[in-house]
Amino acid sequence: MTSKEAVTLGSAGLSMIDVVRVARHDARLELDPAALAGVAESRAVIDRFANDPEPHYGISTGFGALATTFIDADRRAQLQVSLVRSHAAGTGPEVEREVVRALMALRLATLMTGRTGVRPETAQTYAAILNAGITPVVREYGSLGCSGDLAPLAHCALAAMGEGEVRDADGELVPAAQALAAAGIEPVRLAEKEGLALINGTDGMLGMLVLAAHDLERLWRTADVAAAMSVEALLGTDAAFAADLQALRPHPGQQASAANLRALLDGSAIMASHRGPECTRVQDAYSLRCAPQVHGAARDTLAHAQSVATAELASAIDNPVVTLDGRVESNGNFHGAPIGYVLDFLAIPVADVASMSERRTDRLLDRARSQGLPPFLAHEVGVDSGLMIAQYAAAGIVSELKRLAVPASVDSIPSSAMQEDHVSMGWHAARKLRRGIDGLERVLAIEVLAASRALDLRAPLEPAPATAVVRDLVREHVEGHGPDRFLSPEIDAVVELVRSGAVLEAATAVVGELA
């Protein structure tokens, strides 16, 4: 299935890769008719309770701290509209398009479970907005990650009502009513409970977790590529990566990373040049020797986070919720703690993998530790600075990543007149993880840039076929060793090679898929 092929959304929700396809690659969403029929059945339950003289939370009452306030039937439509308008209170910079699309797609997935009580036409409107490429403007601040991502989801619901601002398919900022009209989409007129159902979910933090996991799958493998290039360029040893040594500590991620390093370094004339008895080096520094341990722990952390994401993708998050036996019950499933914890958890290996990468870069530039390479990989020592300040950039990013690794999820702050007295801060954990991933990409790119230059300087000895092809890819975009040049564009060019997956794809074209 390609990114552009339609994704069918039924009652079972979306897979992680489906979320990526819809959010990042504009895959079309098609709603399963059987699931829509289930949505209609649960809506009938809501309609029955709406006609009950007894109050029912979210249907005929206010919300949150106002849950005991009964709302007359003729005011309930206004109640839902007022809920969305008042909760669309985000502020700050616009959130990225892919995040908003993930947010909307995941809310739609919950609507399609039939557990929220919305009308089928409301779900269909969300699908139409996504398929038209319309993106509601969602702001950076507004969610505490409890009662779901309220403000971000409210901005999306507001757009579905034909209010607020959106980006159209061309990226132009326009009024929501104008964008919907141009796409032939009728604005939603909210009925009982629908406003609540549209804003009460963990969809923002979950969407960012799914996107982050997708990116980290690539980046952990790219880190292995960068490490292999540095080990090779520093005349390190691959003996520590031997399978029997790794088996003594059977963490699955560690064994996968070590296997990658062995494959990437296979066939290296540089490595072969110092394997004889004349080599007196017994062991390498930790940033080389312990790469499988650190990169492997990152993999295992990601595997845990993915298990949490998978469970959340199979969830129906709303409050109240329509149960399978036709009850409408209040619950606490909207609390973002499970997602917030793993978002925070992932920020630690992001910082640590980047930190180890920066240490390898620094070693490549230090003539006291680089095994004969020129200081800072400079062309004319004393006149040229080489990659000196590129390492400064990596070090500055790593320092920032360490601050971003401080958990957000322990920083609960009460709200809603103490009704919501313990919140997850999962949205904030997700936002800082996205910044962390950007930093990791840049640090790895600087290592690849430095290692490529160092491999050139080991000529006439040839690197391994896998590392050589990555070096050659870099050379297509960045000139080789020579007098100092404007360095910033060269760094950015390699960052794009890392971010696009080109570095990883070049290596895997030689050795096959990495673990």
C-alpha positions as CSV (number, residue, x, y, z in Angstrom):
1,M,0.0,0.0,0.0
2,T,1.4,3.4,-1.0
3,S,1.0,6.6,0.9
4,K,-1.5,7.9,-1.6
5,E,-3.8,4.9,-1.5
6,A,-6.9,5.3,0.5
7,V,-7.1,4.2,4.1
8,T,-10.4,2.6,5.1
9,L,-11.5,3.5,8.6
10,G,-13.8,1.2,10.4
11,S,-14.7,0.6,14.1
12,A,-11.3,-1.0,14.8
13,G,-9.4,2.3,14.3
14,L,-6.2,3.2,12.6
15,S,-2.8,1.5,12.6
16,M,0.4,3.5,13.3
17,I,1.4,3.5,9.6
18,D,-2.1,4.6,8.6
19,V,-1.9,7.6,10.9
20,V,1.4,8.5,9.2
21,R,0.0,8.1,5.7
22,V,-3.0,10.3,6.5
23,A,-1.1,12.9,8.5
24,R,2.1,13.2,6.6
25,H,1.3,12.0,3.1
26,D,-2.4,13.1,2.6
27,A,-3.8,9.6,2.1
28,R,-7.5,9.7,1.6
29,L,-9.8,8.4,4.3
30,E,-12.8,6.2,3.4
31,L,-15.4,5.4,6.1
32,D,-16.6,1.8,6.4
33,P,-20.4,1.7,5.9
34,A,-20.8,-1.0,8.6
35,A,-19.0,1.1,11.1
36,L,-21.1,4.1,10.1
37,A,-24.2,2.0,10.9
38,G,-22.7,1.3,14.3
39,V,-22.3,5.1,14.8
40,A,-26.0,5.6,14.0
41,E,-27.0,2.9,16.5
42,S,-25.1,4.6,19.4
43,R,-26.5,7.9,18.3
44,A,-30.0,6.4,18.9
45,V,-28.9,5.8,22.5
46,I,-28.0,9.4,23.0
47,D,-31.3,10.6,21.5
48,R,-33.2,8.4,24.0
49,F,-31.3,9.9,26.9
50,A,-31.8,13.4,25.5
51,N,-35.5,12.9,25.9
52,D,-35.2,11.6,29.5
53,P,-36.4,14.1,32.1
54,E,-33.6,12.9,34.3
55,P,-30.2,14.7,33.8
56,H,-27.4,12.8,32.0
57,Y,-23.9,14.1,32.0
58,G,-22.8,15.6,28.7
59,I,-26.2,15.2,27.2
60,S,-28.5,17.3,29.3
61,T,-26.0,18.9,31.8
62,G,-23.1,21.3,31.7
63,F,-19.5,20.1,31.8
64,G,-16.6,19.7,34.1
65,A,-17.3,21.7,37.3
66,L,-20.8,22.5,35.9
67,A,-21.8,18.8,35.5
68,T,-24.7,19.1,38.0
69,T,-26.4,22.0,36.1
70,F,-29.4,20.8,34.1
71,I,-29.8,22.3,30.6
72,D,-33.2,22.6,29.0
73,A,-33.8,20.9,25.6
74,D,-34.1,24.2,23.7
75,R,-30.7,25.3,25.0
76,R,-28.6,22.2,24.4
77,A,-27.6,23.0,20.8
78,Q,-26.3,26.3,22.1
79,L,-24.5,24.5,24.9
80,Q,-22.5,22.4,22.4
81,V,-21.7,25.4,20.3
82,S,-20.6,27.4,23.3
83,L,-18.5,24.5,24.6
84,V,-16.5,24.4,21.3
85,R,-16.2,28.2,21.0
86,S,-15.0,28.7,24.6
87,H,-12.6,25.7,24.5
88,A,-11.0,26.9,21.2
89,A,-8.7,29.0,23.4
90,G,-5.3,28.1,22.1
91,T,-2.6,30.6,21.8
92,G,0.9,30.8,20.5
93,P,2.4,29.7,17.1
94,E,0.5,27.4,14.7
95,V,1.1,23.7,15.2
96,E,2.5,21.8,12.3
97,R,0.1,20.6,9.6
98,E,0.9,16.9,10.0
99,V,0.2,17.1,13.8
100,V,-3.3,18.7,13.1
101,R,-4.1,16.1,10.5
102,A,-3.1,13.3,12.9
103,L,-5.2,14.9,15.6
104,M,-8.3,15.0,13.4
105,A,-7.8,11.6,12.0
106,L,-7.5,10.0,15.4
107,R,-10.5,11.9,16.7
108,L,-12.4,10.6,13.7
109,A,-11.2,7.1,14.5
110,T,-12.7,7.3,17.9
111,L,-16.0,8.7,16.5
112,M,-16.1,5.6,14.2
113,T,-15.9,3.2,17.1
114,G,-19.6,4.0,17.9
115,R,-18.8,4.7,21.5
116,T,-19.1,8.5,21.4
117,G,-22.7,9.0,20.3
118,V,-22.1,11.4,17.5
119,R,-24.2,11.4,14.3
120,P,-22.8,9.7,11.2
121,E,-22.9,13.0,9.3
122,T,-20.5,14.5,11.9
123,A,-18.0,11.8,11.3
124,Q,-18.4,12.2,7.5
125,T,-17.7,15.9,7.8
126,Y,-14.4,15.2,9.6
127,A,-13.4,12.8,6.8
128,A,-14.4,15.4,4.1
129,I,-12.3,18.1,5.8
130,L,-9.2,15.8,5.9
131,N,-9.8,14.6,2.3
132,A,-10.1,18.2,1.1
133,G,-6.7,19.1,2.6
134,I,-8.2,21.6,4.9
135,T,-6.2,22.1,8.1
136,P,-7.7,24.0,11.1
137,V,-5.4,26.4,12.8
138,V,-4.3,24.9,16.1
139,R,-2.1,26.8,18.5
140,E,0.9,25.7,20.6
141,Y,-0.6,26.3,24.0
142,G,-4.0,25.3,25.4
143,S,-3.8,21.6,26.3
144,L,-3.0,20.2,29.8
145,G,-3.4,16.6,28.5
146,C,-6.4,15.8,30.7
147,S,-10.0,15.7,29.6
148,G,-8.0,15.1,26.5
149,D,-6.3,17.7,24.3
150,L,-9.2,20.1,24.8
151,A,-8.1,23.3,23.1
152,P,-6.4,21.7,20.0
153,L,-9.5,19.5,19.4
154,A,-11.8,22.4,19.9
155,H,-10.1,24.4,17.2
156,C,-10.8,21.4,14.8
157,A,-14.4,21.2,15.9
158,L,-14.8,24.9,15.5
159,A,-13.6,24.6,11.9
160,A,-16.1,21.8,11.2
161,M,-18.8,24.2,12.4
162,G,-17.6,26.7,9.8
163,E,-15.9,29.1,12.3
164,G,-12.4,30.1,13.0
165,E,-9.4,29.9,10.7
166,V,-8.0,27.2,8.6
167,R,-5.3,26.5,6.0
168,D,-6.7,25.4,2.7
169,A,-5.1,22.8,0.5
170,D,-2.7,25.4,-0.9
171,G,-1.6,26.5,2.6
172,E,-3.4,29.8,2.5
173,L,-4.9,31.1,5.7
174,V,-8.7,31.6,5.1
175,P,-11.9,31.6,7.2
176,A,-13.2,28.2,7.8
177,A,-16.6,28.9,6.3
178,Q,-14.9,30.0,3.0
179,A,-12.7,26.8,2.9
180,L,-15.6,24.5,3.6
181,A,-17.8,26.2,1.0
182,A,-15.1,26.0,-1.6
183,A,-14.8,22.2,-0.9
184,G,-18.6,21.7,-1.0
185,I,-18.7,20.7,2.7
186,E,-21.7,21.7,4.8
187,P,-20.7,22.9,8.3
188,V,-21.8,20.7,11.2
189,R,-24.7,21.8,13.3
190,L,-23.9,20.1,16.7
191,A,-26.6,18.1,18.5
192,E,-26.5,16.8,22.1
193,K,-23.2,15.5,23.3
194,E,-21.4,16.1,20.0
195,G,-19.4,19.1,21.0
196,L,-18.1,17.1,24.0
197,A,-17.3,14.1,21.9
198,L,-15.3,16.2,19.4
199,I,-12.9,17.6,22.0
200,N,-12.5,14.9,24.7
201,G,-9.6,12.8,23.5
202,T,-5.8,12.2,23.7
203,D,-5.5,12.5,20.0
204,G,-3.0,15.3,19.8
205,M,-0.4,13.7,22.1
206,L,-1.1,10.3,20.5
207,G,-0.7,11.6,17.0
208,M,2.7,13.2,17.9
209,L,3.8,9.9,19.6
210,V,2.9,7.9,16.4
211,L,4.8,10.4,14.2
212,A,7.8,10.5,16.6
213,A,7.9,6.7,16.7
214,H,7.9,6.6,12.9
215,D,10.8,9.0,12.8
216,L,12.8,7.3,15.5
217,E,12.6,4.0,13.7
218,R,14.7,5.7,11.0
219,L,16.9,7.7,13.3
220,W,18.0,4.8,15.5
221,R,19.2,3.0,12.4
222,T,20.8,6.2,11.0
223,A,22.7,6.5,14.3
224,D,24.1,3.0,13.7
225,V,25.3,4.2,10.2
226,A,26.9,7.3,11.7
227,A,28.6,5.3,14.4
228,A,29.9,2.8,11.9
229,M,31.4,5.6,9.8
230,S,33.1,7.1,12.9
231,V,34.4,3.8,14.2
232,E,35.9,3.2,10.8
233,A,37.4,6.7,10.4
234,L,38.9,6.6,14.0
235,L,40.6,3.2,13.3
236,G,38.4,1.6,15.9
237,T,37.8,-2.1,16.4
238,D,34.6,-4.0,15.6
239,A,35.7,-6.8,17.9
240,A,33.4,-5.6,20.7
241,F,30.4,-5.9,18.4
242,A,30.9,-9.7,18.0
243,A,27.6,-11.7,18.3
244,D,28.9,-14.0,21.0
245,L,29.8,-11.0,23.2
246,Q,26.5,-9.3,22.6
247,A,24.7,-12.6,23.5
248,L,26.1,-12.2,27.0
249,R,23.7,-9.4,27.5
250,P,20.6,-10.4,25.6
251,H,18.7,-7.1,25.3
252,P,17.0,-7.3,21.9
253,G,17.8,-3.7,20.9
254,Q,21.5,-4.1,21.7
255,Q,21.8,-7.2,19.6
256,A,20.1,-5.5,16.7
257,S,22.3,-2.5,16.8
258,A,25.5,-4.6,17.1
259,A,24.3,-6.7,14.1
260,N,23.8,-3.5,12.1
261,L,27.3,-2.3,13.0
262,R,28.9,-5.6,11.9
263,A,27.0,-5.5,8.6
264,L,27.9,-1.8,7.9
265,L,31.6,-2.4,8.6
266,D,31.9,-5.6,6.7
267,G,34.4,-5.5,3.9
268,S,36.2,-2.4,5.1
269,A,39.9,-2.1,4.0
270,I,40.3,0.6,6.7
271,M,39.2,-1.8,9.4
272,A,41.4,-4.6,8.0
273,S,44.5,-2.3,7.9
274,H,44.9,-2.5,11.7
275,R,43.7,-5.9,12.6
276,G,47.2,-7.4,12.7
277,P,49.4,-8.1,15.7
278,E,51.1,-4.7,15.2
279,C,47.9,-3.0,16.5
280,T,48.3,-2.3,20.2
281,R,44.9,-0.9,20.8
282,V,43.0,-3.1,23.2
283,Q,39.7,-1.2,23.4
284,D,38.0,1.9,22.1
285,A,36.4,4.8,24.0
286,Y,32.8,4.3,25.2
287,S,31.3,6.4,22.5
288,L,32.6,3.8,20.0
289,R,32.6,0.5,21.9
290,C,29.3,1.0,23.7
291,A,27.3,2.2,20.7
292,P,25.2,-1.0,20.6
293,Q,24.4,-0.7,24.3
294,V,23.1,2.9,24.0
295,H,21.5,2.6,20.6
296,G,20.0,-0.7,21.6
297,A,18.5,0.7,24.8
298,A,17.0,3.5,22.7
299,R,15.4,0.8,20.5
300,D,14.0,-1.0,23.5
301,T,12.5,2.2,24.8
302,L,10.9,2.8,21.5
303,A,9.4,-0.7,21.5
304,H,7.8,0.0,24.8
305,A,6.4,3.3,23.6
306,Q,5.0,1.7,20.5
307,S,3.2,-0.9,22.6
308,V,1.5,2.0,24.5
309,A,0.7,3.7,21.2
310,T,-0.8,0.5,19.9
311,A,-3.1,0.1,22.9
312,E,-4.2,3.8,22.7
313,L,-4.9,3.4,19.0
314,A,-7.3,0.6,19.9
315,S,-9.1,2.8,22.5
316,A,-12.3,4.8,22.4
317,I,-11.6,7.9,24.4
318,D,-14.6,10.0,25.4
319,N,-16.4,11.1,28.5
320,P,-19.2,10.1,28.9
321,V,-19.0,7.0,26.7
322,V,-21.7,4.9,25.2
323,T,-21.1,1.3,26.4
324,L,-21.7,-1.8,24.3
325,D,-24.9,-2.6,26.4
326,G,-26.3,0.9,25.8
327,R,-25.3,2.7,29.0
328,V,-23.9,6.2,29.0
329,E,-21.2,6.3,31.7
330,S,-18.6,8.9,32.9
331,N,-15.1,7.6,33.0
332,G,-11.4,8.8,33.3
333,N,-10.0,7.3,30.1
334,F,-9.2,10.7,28.7
335,H,-6.3,11.1,31.1
336,G,-3.1,11.3,29.1
337,A,-0.7,9.7,31.6
338,P,0.1,6.5,29.6
339,I,1.1,8.6,26.6
340,G,2.7,11.4,28.5
341,Y,5.0,9.0,30.3
342,V,6.4,7.4,27.2
343,L,6.7,10.7,25.4
344,D,8.9,11.8,28.3
345,F,10.7,8.5,28.3
346,L,11.6,8.8,24.6
347,A,13.1,12.2,25.2
348,I,15.8,10.5,27.3
349,P,17.3,8.3,24.6
350,V,16.9,11.1,22.0
351,A,19.2,13.2,24.2
352,D,21.6,10.3,25.0
353,V,22.0,9.0,21.4
354,A,22.7,12.6,20.3
355,S,25.1,13.0,23.1
356,M,27.1,9.9,22.1
357,S,27.1,11.0,18.5
358,E,28.5,14.4,19.4
359,R,31.2,12.7,21.4
360,R,32.3,10.7,18.4
361,T,32.3,13.9,16.3
362,D,34.5,15.6,18.8
363,R,36.9,12.7,18.8
364,L,37.1,12.9,15.0
365,L,38.3,16.5,15.3
366,D,40.7,16.1,18.2
367,R,44.2,15.3,16.9
368,A,45.1,13.8,20.3
369,R,42.4,11.2,19.9
370,S,41.7,10.9,16.2
371,Q,44.5,8.5,15.2
372,G,46.4,10.8,12.9
373,L,43.7,12.9,11.4
374,P,44.4,16.7,11.1
375,P,43.1,19.0,13.8
376,F,39.5,19.7,13.2
377,L,39.8,18.0,9.9
378,A,41.1,21.3,8.6
379,H,42.8,21.7,5.2
380,E,45.6,24.0,6.3
381,V,46.1,23.8,10.0
382,G,46.2,27.3,11.5
383,V,44.7,29.0,8.6
384,D,41.5,26.8,8.3
385,S,39.2,25.9,11.2
386,G,37.7,22.9,9.4
387,L,34.7,21.5,11.2
388,M,35.5,23.1,14.6
389,I,32.3,25.1,14.9
390,A,30.2,22.3,13.5
391,Q,31.0,20.5,16.7
392,Y,30.0,23.6,18.6
393,A,26.6,23.5,17.0
394,A,26.2,19.8,17.8
395,A,27.3,20.4,21.4
396,G,24.8,23.3,21.8
397,I,22.0,21.1,20.5
398,V,22.9,18.3,22.8
399,S,22.8,20.7,25.8
400,E,19.3,21.7,24.7
401,L,18.2,18.1,24.3
402,K,19.3,17.4,27.9
403,R,16.9,20.1,29.0
404,L,14.2,18.8,26.8
405,A,14.6,15.4,28.5
406,V,13.3,16.8,31.8
407,P,9.8,15.2,32.1
408,A,6.7,17.2,31.6
409,S,4.3,14.5,32.9
410,V,5.4,15.0,36.6
411,D,4.4,18.7,36.4
412,S,0.7,18.4,37.0
413,I,-1.2,21.7,37.6
414,P,-4.8,21.9,38.7
415,S,-7.6,23.4,36.6
416,S,-11.4,23.7,36.2
417,A,-12.0,24.8,39.7
418,M,-10.2,21.8,41.1
419,Q,-12.4,19.3,39.2
420,E,-9.4,18.5,37.0
421,D,-6.9,18.5,39.8
422,H,-4.4,16.2,38.3
423,V,-3.4,16.5,34.6
424,S,-0.9,14.6,32.4
425,M,0.8,17.4,30.5
426,G,1.1,14.9,27.7
427,W,0.7,17.5,25.0
428,H,3.7,19.4,26.3
429,A,5.7,16.2,26.5
430,A,4.9,15.6,22.8
431,R,5.8,19.1,21.8
432,K,9.3,18.9,23.4
433,L,9.9,15.4,21.9
434,R,9.3,16.9,18.4
435,R,11.9,19.5,19.1
436,G,14.2,16.8,20.4
437,I,13.9,14.8,17.2
438,D,14.8,17.8,15.2
439,G,17.9,18.2,17.3
440,L,18.9,14.6,17.0
441,E,18.6,14.7,13.2
442,R,21.0,17.7,13.2
443,V,23.5,16.1,15.5
444,L,23.6,12.9,13.5
445,A,24.0,14.9,10.3
446,I,27.0,16.7,11.7
447,E,28.6,13.4,12.7
448,V,27.9,12.0,9.2
449,L,29.5,15.1,7.7
450,A,32.6,14.9,9.8
451,A,32.9,11.1,9.4
452,S,32.6,11.5,5.6
453,R,35.5,14.0,5.6
454,A,37.6,11.7,7.9
455,L,37.0,8.7,5.6
456,D,38.3,10.7,2.7
457,L,41.4,11.5,4.7
458,R,42.1,7.8,5.2
459,A,42.7,7.3,1.5
460,P,44.1,5.3,-0.2
461,L,42.4,2.9,2.2
462,E,38.8,2.3,1.2
463,P,35.9,2.2,3.6
464,A,33.3,-0.6,3.8
465,P,30.9,-0.7,0.8
466,A,28.0,0.5,3.0
467,T,29.8,3.5,4.6
468,A,31.4,4.3,1.3
469,V,28.1,4.8,-0.4
470,V,26.9,7.1,2.4
471,R,30.1,9.1,2.0
472,D,29.6,9.3,-1.7
473,L,26.0,10.4,-1.2
474,V,27.2,13.3,1.0
475,R,29.8,14.2,-1.7
476,E,26.9,14.7,-4.1
477,H,25.7,17.6,-1.9
478,V,28.8,18.7,-0.1
479,E,32.4,19.2,-1.4
480,G,35.1,17.2,0.1
481,H,38.2,18.2,2.1
482,G,39.5,21.6,1.2
483,P,39.9,25.2,2.3
484,D,37.2,26.6,4.6
485,R,33.8,27.3,3.0
486,F,30.5,28.7,4.2
487,L,29.6,25.7,6.4
488,S,26.0,26.3,7.4
489,P,24.4,25.3,4.0
490,E,26.6,22.1,4.0
491,I,25.3,21.1,7.4
492,D,21.7,21.8,6.4
493,A,22.2,19.7,3.2
494,V,23.3,16.7,5.3
495,V,20.5,17.3,7.8
496,E,18.0,16.9,4.9
497,L,19.8,13.7,3.8
498,V,19.2,12.3,7.3
499,R,15.7,13.7,7.6
500,S,14.5,12.4,4.3
501,G,15.9,8.9,5.0
502,A,18.4,9.2,2.1
503,V,21.4,8.3,4.4
504,L,19.7,5.2,5.7
505,E,18.5,4.2,2.2
506,A,22.0,4.5,0.8
507,A,23.4,2.1,3.4
508,T,20.5,-0.4,3.2
509,A,20.9,-0.5,-0.6
510,V,24.2,-2.2,0.1
511,V,23.6,-4.4,3.2
512,G,19.8,-4.9,3.0
513,E,17.4,-3.8,5.7
514,L,18.9,-3.0,9.0
515,A,17.5,-4.4,12.2
